[in-house]
Amino acid sequence: MNILVIKSSVFGDNGNSSTLVNEQVERLKAQHPEATVVVRDLSAEPIPHLDGERVGAFFTPADQRTDAQQAVEDFSQTLIAELKAADQVVLGLPMYNFGIPSQLKSWIDHVARAGITFRYTENGPQGLLDDKPVSVVAARGGLYAGTENDTVTPYIKLFFGFVGITDVSFVFAEGLNMGDDVKEKAMSEARAALQ
């Protein structure tokens, strides 16, 4: 079993989402001692944001790429290979200013590749990756789940569905900035849901 762990908190392992993710990974490793775990910590190893040069590298034919362009392509392909190889994905997802962390957006921008992880057809886009379970641990300072202000949940579902992964479940830890008692209760409920 291959488990891909993606942590996107700017606080690294000190973030609430990362704390819950790390606990979940330990549970999975106990259940599957043979599992291979690949950790992609987007705070410790940030992925460059897309710019004209990186996008240009993607669209330059392989036999015409410079060494720098090939390095960009190889990096993108490494991220895609990690996702393809995973039997299960655990994603730590804080909400920052009503959106996903920019580090996670950079990961998505290097993984969502036309002709590689999805393609356009006359019937609309088609995901090219095999479906697999994705457990999203969503940490928020306020209360957003199920409201129109939660732009994160539909966006993450849309992205994974776009590349062919529809088995996406969410565990929410909310109200984490609304006092110690609320935070303790929310973290406890999230832990129970993960178990």
Buried (B, 14 or more C-beta within 10 A) or exposed (E): BBBBBBBBBBEEBEBBBBBBBBBBBEEBBEEBEEBEBBBBBBBEEEBEEBEEEBEEBBEBEEEEBEEEBEEBBEBBBEBBEBBBEBBBBBBBBBBBEEEBBBBBBBBBBBBBBEEBBBEEEEEEBEBBBEBBEBBBBBBBBEBBBEEEEBEBBEBBBEBBBBBBBEEBEBBBBBBBEBEEEBBEBBBEBBBEBBE
